[in-house]
Amino acid sequence: MTKRNIVITGGAGFIGSHVVRLFVNKYPEYNIINLDKLTYAGNLANLKDIEGRLNYKFVKMDICDFETFYKLMQEEHVDGIIHLAAESHVDRSIKDPFTFARTNVMGTLSLLQAAKLYWESLPEKYEGKRFYHISTDEVYGALTMNHPEGINPPFTTTASSAKHHLAYGDDFFDEATKYNPHSPYSASKASSDHFVRAYHDTYGMPTIVTNCSNNYGPYQFPEKLIPLFINNIRHRKSLPVYGKGENVRDWLFVEDHARAIDLIFHEGKIADTYNIGGFNEWKNIDLIKVIIKTVDRLLGRKEGEDLNLITYVTDRLGHDARYAIDSSKLQKELGWEPSLQFEENIERTVRWYLEHQEWMNNITSGEYEKYYEEMYKGR
């Protein structure tokens, strides 16, 4: 296989660390450069198992630092970029939209321009190069929820829940869905998506964009629902649920997402878009009850005894009712689908967090505790 030099931005974060690990292990002939600023959500402990590998290098860098990244492109002869670095928590974007615009928009533009200048300086130009940008389903806005009790969905996969395989509306996000972002976070990601496509249309840069649904799995920073609630249940702290908990999200296991990124990076069509979803729609409140029962069972408690921890709080501003992705294009064109049923992966996820309390303790100290109190105290 051809030797490649690939930069993975945000590689110390949740999704990024899984992608870095997969590429380092699967492609020993590749040089994998993990570029991360190490903000609150970046954690090199996520990658301790590969830090000594000869085909792996970590570089601490802000993606907005154009000059330093351009120099890295030249020194490392970078021919592929997988761009995951982003501010991604909606609540934080509502509180501080400027940071999201800087990182998600200007950071992406910095990478694009550095890649353009370096690749265009080479004799082969863009041949064999690829800029792969990972985005979110939130750029599409919200879907209707005209079946609040749930109906049989139009598609199924091995990952579909064995006991809970429902759709809560007739429509789904596909690759032709128009953008309609509702939060500062999704607006910043939508803007970065447009810049990536513009660099293909204007300069001929070989780009790909993917939009994914909510990810879950090991190493996720516990500001996100699943690890936050696992930790709170363990310590019998309240579980803050926005509104009535009726909002619907599609859940994708992070290792399945990493496999999809690998496949699309190598085999996806240039200038194309692929949606990556888990084929798993869940109302927040139903998912939370599954997590409670799973944690209780694994801790030897009476299953469901911690349901009383659920605490309904004031709804999030601009809270979209429903997200659901149609991944059939990726399924048909490249043969990808999630690996295991939802119940299997959610139990794997709960077990991981319960067995890695030291990791959780280290990551939830200091600034995160302050942020958590600010977000949920008094709501």
ABEGO torsion letter per residue (X at the ends): XBBBBBBBBGAABAAAAAAAAAAAAABAABBBBBBBAGBAABBAAAAAAAAABAABBBBBBBAABAAAAAAAAAAAGBABBBBABBBABAAAAAABAAAAAAAAAAAAAAAAAAAAAAAAABAAEABGBBBBBBBBAAAAEBBBBABAAEBBBABBBAABBAABBBBABABBBBAABBBBBABAAAAAAAAAAAAAAAAAAAAGBBBBBBBBBBBBEBGBBAABAAAAAAAAAAAGBBBBBBEAGABBBBBBBAAAAAAAAAAAAAABBBGBBBBBBAGBBBBAAAAAAAAAAAAAAAAGBBBGAAAAABBBBBBBBGBBABBBBBAAAAAAAAGBBBABBAAAAAAAAAAAAAABAAAAAAAABEAAAAAAAAAABGX
